[in-house]
Amino acid sequence: MFFIVLVIGLAGMAPPAHANVFHALGNIIGGVLQLPIQILTGTFGGPPVIGTIGGALSGTVQGIGMVLGGTMELAGDGFELAKTAAPYVLPFLF
């Protein structure tokens, strides 16, 4: 019974802030790599010329979306981390 209560309690908890930062950085890095990945996938997965052009377009759109999403997520999480760390850092600044 205790185990069930523990699992339900942990499931409702938010992930730590640093986990969101790593997720945001993963989105940014993945977004940068989307263009070459999609070009190679389009080239080898379909007709070479049309697949390359389609992969370039798809990789550009997906890459921009992932980089922008990761940047916005990182900005929001950075604010949360700064808000959490401020009580510990501010006494050393004054």
N, CA, C and O atoms as a GROMACS GRO file, in nm:
protein
  376
    1MET      N    1   0.082  -0.119   0.000
    1MET     CA    2   0.000   0.000   0.000
    1MET      C    3   0.087   0.126   0.000
    1MET      O    4   0.057   0.223  -0.070
    2PHE      N    5   0.193   0.123   0.079
    2PHE     CA    6   0.283   0.239   0.084
    2PHE      C    7   0.346   0.265  -0.052
    2PHE      O    8   0.362   0.380  -0.093
    3PHE      N    9   0.381   0.157  -0.123
    3PHE     CA   10   0.443   0.171  -0.254
    3PHE      C   11   0.347   0.239  -0.353
    3PHE      O   12   0.391   0.321  -0.433
    4ILE      N   13   0.221   0.205  -0.348
    4ILE     CA   14   0.122   0.265  -0.438
    4ILE      C   15   0.108   0.414  -0.410
    4ILE      O   16   0.104   0.495  -0.503
    5VAL      N   17   0.101   0.450  -0.282
    5VAL     CA   18   0.091   0.592  -0.245
    5VAL      C   19   0.216   0.667  -0.290
    5VAL      O   20   0.206   0.780  -0.338
    6LEU      N   21   0.334   0.606  -0.275
    6LEU     CA   22   0.459   0.669  -0.315
    6LEU      C   23   0.463   0.692  -0.466
    6LEU      O   24   0.503   0.799  -0.512
    7VAL      N   25   0.422   0.593  -0.543
    7VAL     CA   26   0.423   0.606  -0.689
    7VAL      C   27   0.325   0.714  -0.734
    7VAL      O   28   0.358   0.794  -0.822
    8ILE      N   29   0.207   0.718  -0.676
    8ILE     CA   30   0.108   0.820  -0.712
    8ILE      C   31   0.160   0.959  -0.676
    8ILE      O   32   0.141   1.054  -0.752
    9GLY      N   33   0.224   0.972  -0.560
    9GLY     CA   34   0.280   1.100  -0.519
    9GLY      C   35   0.391   1.147  -0.610
    9GLY      O   36   0.398   1.265  -0.645
   10LEU      N   37   0.480   1.056  -0.650
   10LEU     CA   38   0.590   1.093  -0.739
   10LEU      C   39   0.542   1.123  -0.880
   10LEU      O   40   0.603   1.204  -0.949
   11ALA      N   41   0.435   1.060  -0.923
   11ALA     CA   42   0.384   1.085  -1.057
   11ALA      C   43   0.329   1.226  -1.070
   11ALA      O   44   0.332   1.284  -1.178
   12GLY      N   45   0.279   1.282  -0.961
   12GLY     CA   46   0.223   1.417  -0.965
   12GLY      C   47   0.327   1.526  -0.952
   12GLY      O   48   0.295   1.643  -0.971
   13MET      N   49   0.451   1.491  -0.920
   13MET     CA   50   0.555   1.592  -0.902
   13MET      C   51   0.608   1.640  -1.036
   13MET      O   52   0.616   1.564  -1.133
   14ALA      N   53   0.643   1.765  -1.041
   14ALA     CA   54   0.704   1.821  -1.162
   14ALA      C   55   0.849   1.775  -1.171
   14ALA      O   56   0.914   1.755  -1.068
   15PRO      N   57   0.901   1.757  -1.292
   15PRO     CA   58   1.041   1.718  -1.304
   15PRO      C   59   1.131   1.832  -1.256
   15PRO      O   60   1.091   1.948  -1.260
   16PRO      N   61   1.252   1.800  -1.212
   16PRO     CA   62   1.341   1.907  -1.168
   16PRO      C   63   1.374   2.003  -1.281
   16PRO      O   64   1.368   1.967  -1.399
   17ALA      N   65   1.407   2.125  -1.245
   17ALA     CA   66   1.429   2.229  -1.346
   17ALA      C   67   1.545   2.194  -1.438
   17ALA      O   68   1.542   2.227  -1.557
   18HIS      N   69   1.648   2.128  -1.384
   18HIS     CA   70   1.762   2.097  -1.471
   18HIS      C   71   1.725   1.994  -1.578
   18HIS      O   72   1.788   1.991  -1.683
   19ALA      N   73   1.626   1.910  -1.553
   19ALA     CA   74   1.582   1.815  -1.655
   19ALA      C   75   1.521   1.889  -1.774
   19ALA      O   76   1.541   1.849  -1.888
   20ASN      N   77   1.448   1.996  -1.746
   20ASN     CA   78   1.391   2.075  -1.856
   20ASN      C   79   1.499   2.148  -1.934
   20ASN      O   80   1.486   2.166  -2.055
   21VAL      N   81   1.605   2.190  -1.866
   21VAL     CA   82   1.715   2.258  -1.935
   21VAL      C   83   1.784   2.160  -2.031
   21VAL      O   84   1.816   2.196  -2.144
   22PHE      N   85   1.805   2.037  -1.985
   22PHE     CA   86   1.868   1.938  -2.073
   22PHE      C   87   1.777   1.904  -2.191
   22PHE      O   88   1.826   1.882  -2.302
   23HIS      N   89   1.648   1.901  -2.168
   23HIS     CA   90   1.553   1.876  -2.278
   23HIS      C   91   1.558   1.990  -2.379
   23HIS      O   92   1.556   1.966  -2.500
   24ALA      N   93   1.565   2.114  -2.331
   24ALA     CA   94   1.573   2.230  -2.420
   24ALA      C   95   1.703   2.228  -2.501
   24ALA      O   96   1.702   2.255  -2.621
   25LEU      N   97   1.813   2.195  -2.435
   25LEU     CA   98   1.941   2.188  -2.508
   25LEU      C   99   1.938   2.075  -2.611
   25LEU      O  100   1.994   2.089  -2.720
   26GLY      N  101   1.873   1.965  -2.578
   26GLY     CA  102   1.858   1.856  -2.675
   26GLY      C  103   1.777   1.899  -2.795
   26GLY      O  104   1.808   1.861  -2.908
   27ASN      N  105   1.673   1.979  -2.773
   27ASN     CA  106   1.594   2.030  -2.885
   27ASN      C  107   1.677   2.123  -2.973
   27ASN      O  108   1.666   2.117  -3.096
   28ILE      N  109   1.758   2.207  -2.913
   28ILE     CA  110   1.840   2.299  -2.991
   28ILE      C  111   1.943   2.222  -3.074
   28ILE      O  112   1.959   2.249  -3.193
   29ILE      N  113   2.011   2.127  -3.011
   29ILE     CA  114   2.112   2.049  -3.084
   29ILE      C  115   2.045   1.964  -3.193
   29ILE      O  116   2.095   1.955  -3.304
   30GLY      N  117   1.931   1.902  -3.159
   30GLY     CA  118   1.858   1.824  -3.258
   30GLY      C  119   1.807   1.908  -3.373
   30GLY      O  120   1.805   1.863  -3.487
   31GLY      N  121   1.767   2.031  -3.343
   31GLY     CA  122   1.721   2.121  -3.448
   31GLY      C  123   1.831   2.159  -3.545
   31GLY      O  124   1.808   2.170  -3.665
   32VAL      N  125   1.952   2.178  -3.492
   32VAL     CA  126   2.065   2.211  -3.579
   32VAL      C  127   2.099   2.092  -3.669
   32VAL      O  128   2.141   2.110  -3.783
   33LEU      N  129   2.082   1.972  -3.617
   33LEU     CA  130   2.117   1.852  -3.695
   33LEU      C  131   2.005   1.805  -3.788
   33LEU      O  132   2.026   1.713  -3.867
   34GLN      N  133   1.887   1.865  -3.779
   34GLN     CA  134   1.776   1.821  -3.863
   34GLN      C  135   1.802   1.840  -4.012
   34GLN      O  136   1.763   1.755  -4.092
   35LEU      N  137   1.867   1.947  -4.051
   35LEU     CA  138   1.890   1.973  -4.193
   35LEU      C  139   1.974   1.862  -4.258
   35LEU      O  140   1.930   1.805  -4.358
   36PRO      N  141   2.093   1.830  -4.206
   36PRO     CA  142   2.168   1.722  -4.272
   36PRO      C  143   2.100   1.585  -4.261
   36PRO      O  144   2.109   1.504  -4.353
   37ILE      N  145   2.033   1.559  -4.150
   37ILE     CA  146   1.965   1.430  -4.134
   37ILE      C  147   1.853   1.416  -4.236
   37ILE      O  148   1.840   1.312  -4.302
   38GLN      N  149   1.772   1.520  -4.250
   38GLN     CA  150   1.660   1.514  -4.345
   38GLN      C  151   1.707   1.511  -4.490
   38GLN      O  152   1.645   1.446  -4.574
   39ILE      N  153   1.817   1.579  -4.520
   39ILE     CA  154   1.870   1.574  -4.656
   39ILE      C  155   1.917   1.432  -4.689
   39ILE      O  156   1.886   1.380  -4.796
   40LEU      N  157   1.991   1.370  -4.597
   40LEU     CA  158   2.037   1.234  -4.621
   40LEU      C  159   1.921   1.136  -4.628
   40LEU      O  160   1.921   1.045  -4.712
   41THR      N  161   1.822   1.153  -4.542
   41THR     CA  162   1.705   1.065  -4.545
   41THR      C  163   1.628   1.081  -4.676
   41THR      O  164   1.586   0.981  -4.735
   42GLY      N  165   1.610   1.203  -4.722
   42GLY     CA  166   1.539   1.225  -4.847
   42GLY      C  167   1.616   1.174  -4.967
   42GLY      O  168   1.557   1.122  -5.062
   43THR      N  169   1.748   1.190  -4.965
   43THR     CA  170   1.830   1.147  -5.078
   43THR      C  171   1.830   0.995  -5.092
   43THR      O  172   1.813   0.943  -5.202
   44PHE      N  173   1.848   0.925  -4.980
   44PHE     CA  174   1.858   0.779  -4.987
   44PHE      C  175   1.724   0.710  -4.975
   44PHE      O  176   1.714   0.590  -5.002
   45GLY      N  177   1.619   0.781  -4.935
   45GLY     CA  178   1.488   0.719  -4.916
   45GLY      C  179   1.393   0.740  -5.031
   45GLY      O  180   1.284   0.682  -5.031
   46GLY      N  181   1.429   0.819  -5.128
   46GLY     CA  182   1.338   0.846  -5.239
   46GLY      C  183   1.417   0.879  -5.364
   46GLY      O  184   1.535   0.845  -5.373
   47PRO      N  185   1.355   0.944  -5.458
   47PRO     CA  186   1.428   0.986  -5.578
   47PRO      C  187   1.537   1.087  -5.536
   47PRO      O  188   1.509   1.178  -5.459
   48PRO      N  189   1.658   1.071  -5.586
   48PRO     CA  190   1.769   1.152  -5.535
   48PRO      C  191   1.747   1.303  -5.541
   48PRO      O  192   1.768   1.370  -5.440
   49VAL      N  193   1.706   1.358  -5.652
   49VAL     CA  194   1.694   1.504  -5.663
   49VAL      C  195   1.572   1.554  -5.585
   49VAL      O  196   1.583   1.648  -5.506
   50ILE      N  197   1.457   1.493  -5.608
   50ILE     CA  198   1.336   1.536  -5.539
   50ILE      C  199   1.347   1.508  -5.389
   50ILE      O  200   1.304   1.590  -5.308
   51GLY      N  201   1.405   1.394  -5.353
   51GLY     CA  202   1.422   1.361  -5.212
   51GLY      C  203   1.515   1.458  -5.142
   51GLY      O  204   1.493   1.494  -5.026
   52THR      N  205   1.621   1.500  -5.211
   52THR     CA  206   1.715   1.595  -5.152
   52THR      C  207   1.649   1.731  -5.130
   52THR      O  208   1.666   1.793  -5.025
   53ILE      N  209   1.574   1.775  -5.229
   53ILE     CA  210   1.506   1.905  -5.216
   53ILE      C  211   1.399   1.897  -5.106
   53ILE      O  212   1.388   1.987  -5.022
   54GLY      N  213   1.322   1.790  -5.106
   54GLY     CA  214   1.220   1.773  -5.002
   54GLY      C  215   1.281   1.760  -4.864
   54GLY      O  216   1.228   1.815  -4.767
   55GLY      N  217   1.394   1.689  -4.854
   55GLY     CA  218   1.463   1.677  -4.725
   55GLY      C  219   1.518   1.810  -4.677
   55GLY      O  220   1.516   1.839  -4.558
   56ALA      N  221   1.567   1.891  -4.770
   56ALA     CA  222   1.619   2.023  -4.733
   56ALA      C  223   1.507   2.112  -4.681
   56ALA      O  224   1.524   2.183  -4.582
   57LEU      N  225   1.393   2.110  -4.750
   57LEU     CA  226   1.280   2.192  -4.704
   57LEU      C  227   1.228   2.142  -4.570
   57LEU      O  228   1.204   2.222  -4.478
   58SER      N  229   1.209   2.013  -4.558
   58SER     CA  230   1.158   1.955  -4.435
   58SER      C  231   1.256   1.978  -4.319
   58SER      O  232   1.215   2.013  -4.209
   59GLY      N  233   1.384   1.958  -4.345
   59GLY     CA  234   1.485   1.978  -4.241
   59GLY      C  235   1.494   2.123  -4.196
   59GLY      O  236   1.516   2.150  -4.078
   60THR      N  237   1.476   2.215  -4.289
   60THR     CA  238   1.480   2.358  -4.254
   60THR      C  239   1.362   2.393  -4.163
   60THR      O  240   1.380   2.459  -4.061
   61VAL      N  241   1.243   2.350  -4.202
   61VAL     CA  242   1.124   2.382  -4.122
   61VAL      C  243   1.132   2.317  -3.984
   61VAL      O  244   1.107   2.382  -3.882
   62GLN      N  245   1.166   2.188  -3.980
   62GLN     CA  246   1.175   2.119  -3.852
   62GLN      C  247   1.288   2.175  -3.766
   62GLN      O  248   1.273   2.190  -3.645
   63GLY      N  249   1.400   2.206  -3.829
   63GLY     CA  250   1.513   2.261  -3.754
   63GLY      C  251   1.482   2.395  -3.692
   63GLY      O  252   1.515   2.420  -3.576
   64ILE      N  253   1.419   2.483  -3.770
   64ILE     CA  254   1.383   2.615  -3.716
   64ILE      C  255   1.284   2.600  -3.601
   64ILE      O  256   1.296   2.667  -3.499
   65GLY      N  257   1.187   2.512  -3.618
   65GLY     CA  258   1.089   2.490  -3.512
   65GLY      C  259   1.152   2.436  -3.385
   65GLY      O  260   1.119   2.481  -3.275
   66MET      N  261   1.243   2.339  -3.399
   66MET     CA  262   1.306   2.281  -3.280
   66MET      C  263   1.398   2.381  -3.212
   66MET      O  264   1.401   2.388  -3.089
   67VAL      N  265   1.474   2.459  -3.289
   67VAL     CA  266   1.565   2.557  -3.229
   67VAL      C  267   1.486   2.666  -3.157
   67VAL      O  268   1.520   2.705  -3.046
   68LEU      N  269   1.380   2.717  -3.221
   68LEU     CA  270   1.299   2.820  -3.156
   68LEU      C  271   1.229   2.766  -3.032
   68LEU      O  272   1.226   2.833  -2.929
   69GLY      N  273   1.175   2.647  -3.042
   69GLY     CA  274   1.109   2.586  -2.926
   69GLY      C  275   1.206   2.562  -2.812
   69GLY      O  276   1.174   2.590  -2.696
   70GLY      N  277   1.324   2.510  -2.843
   70GLY     CA  278   1.424   2.487  -2.740
   70GLY      C  279   1.474   2.615  -2.678
   70GLY      O  280   1.500   2.620  -2.558
   71THR      N  281   1.487   2.719  -2.760
   71THR     CA  282   1.533   2.849  -2.708
   71THR      C  283   1.429   2.908  -2.613
   71THR      O  284   1.464   2.960  -2.507
   72MET      N  285   1.303   2.901  -2.651
   72MET     CA  286   1.198   2.955  -2.564
   72MET      C  287   1.188   2.874  -2.435
   72MET      O  288   1.169   2.930  -2.327
   73GLU      N  289   1.200   2.743  -2.446
   73GLU     CA  290   1.196   2.658  -2.327
   73GLU      C  291   1.315   2.685  -2.237
   73GLU      O  292   1.302   2.688  -2.114
   74LEU      N  293   1.430   2.704  -2.296
   74LEU     CA  294   1.551   2.734  -2.218
   74LEU      C  295   1.540   2.869  -2.149
   74LEU      O  296   1.586   2.885  -2.036
   75ALA      N  297   1.481   2.965  -2.216
   75ALA     CA  298   1.463   3.097  -2.154
   75ALA      C  299   1.370   3.089  -2.035
   75ALA      O  300   1.397   3.148  -1.930
   76GLY      N  301   1.261   3.018  -2.048
   76GLY     CA  302   1.167   3.003  -1.937
   76GLY      C  303   1.226   2.924  -1.822
   76GLY      O  304   1.207   2.961  -1.706
   77ASP      N  305   1.298   2.816  -1.852
   77ASP     CA  306   1.358   2.736  -1.747
   77ASP      C  307   1.475   2.807  -1.682
   77ASP      O  308   1.501   2.789  -1.563
   78GLY      N  309   1.547   2.886  -1.760
   78GLY     CA  310   1.656   2.964  -1.702
   78GLY      C  311   1.605   3.063  -1.600
   78GLY      O  312   1.669   3.086  -1.498
   79PHE      N  313   1.489   3.121  -1.627
   79PHE     CA  314   1.427   3.213  -1.531
   79PHE      C  315   1.388   3.138  -1.404
   79PHE      O  316   1.408   3.189  -1.294
   80GLU      N  317   1.333   3.017  -1.420
   80GLU     CA  318   1.294   2.938  -1.303
   80GLU      C  319   1.416   2.898  -1.221
   80GLU      O  320   1.412   2.903  -1.098
   81LEU      N  321   1.526   2.859  -1.288
   81LEU     CA  322   1.648   2.824  -1.216
   81LEU      C  323   1.706   2.945  -1.145
   81LEU      O  324   1.754   2.934  -1.032
   82ALA      N  325   1.702   3.061  -1.210
   82ALA     CA  326   1.755   3.182  -1.148
   82ALA      C  327   1.671   3.221  -1.026
   82ALA      O  328   1.724   3.265  -0.924
   83LYS      N  329   1.541   3.204  -1.037
   83LYS     CA  330   1.452   3.237  -0.926
   83LYS      C  331   1.478   3.142  -0.809
   83LYS      O  332   1.471   3.183  -0.693
   84THR      N  333   1.507   3.017  -0.838
   84THR     CA  334   1.535   2.920  -0.733
   84THR      C  335   1.670   2.946  -0.668
   84THR      O  336   1.684   2.932  -0.547
   85ALA      N  337   1.769   2.983  -0.747
   85ALA     CA  338   1.904   3.002  -0.695
   85ALA      C  339   1.927   3.140  -0.635
   85ALA      O  340   2.025   3.159  -0.562
   86ALA      N  341   1.841   3.236  -0.662
   86ALA     CA  342   1.862   3.374  -0.616
   86ALA      C  343   1.880   3.386  -0.465
   86ALA      O  344   1.968   3.461  -0.423
   87PRO      N  345   1.802   3.319  -0.381
   87PRO     CA  346   1.823   3.335  -0.237
   87PRO      C  347   1.961   3.288  -0.190
   87PRO      O  348   2.010   3.335  -0.088
   88TYR      N  349   2.022   3.196  -0.262
   88TYR     CA  350   2.152   3.145  -0.222
   88TYR      C  351   2.267   3.227  -0.279
   88TYR      O  352   2.376   3.231  -0.221
   89VAL      N  353   2.244   3.294  -0.393
   89VAL     CA  354   2.350   3.369  -0.459
   89VAL      C  355   2.354   3.514  -0.414
   89VAL      O  356   2.462   3.572  -0.399
   90LEU      N  357   2.238   3.574  -0.392
   90LEU     CA  358   2.232   3.717  -0.360
   90LEU      C  359   2.309   3.757  -0.236
   90LEU      O  360   2.368   3.865  -0.238
   91PRO      N  361   2.314   3.678  -0.127
   91PRO     CA  362   2.395   3.723  -0.012
   91PRO      C  363   2.542   3.739  -0.044
   91PRO      O  364   2.611   3.817   0.022
   92PHE      N  365   2.592   3.667  -0.142
   92PHE     CA  366   2.734   3.678  -0.177
   92PHE      C  367   2.762   3.798  -0.266
   92PHE      O  368   2.878   3.837  -0.283
   93LEU      N  369   2.659   3.857  -0.325
   93LEU     CA  370   2.679   3.973  -0.412
   93LEU      C  371   2.685   4.103  -0.337
   93LEU      O  372   2.738   4.202  -0.389
   94PHE      N  373   2.631   4.107  -0.215
   94PHE     CA  374   2.627   4.232  -0.139
   94PHE      C  375   2.721   4.227  -0.022
   94PHE      O  376   2.730   4.324   0.053
   0.00000   0.00000   0.00000
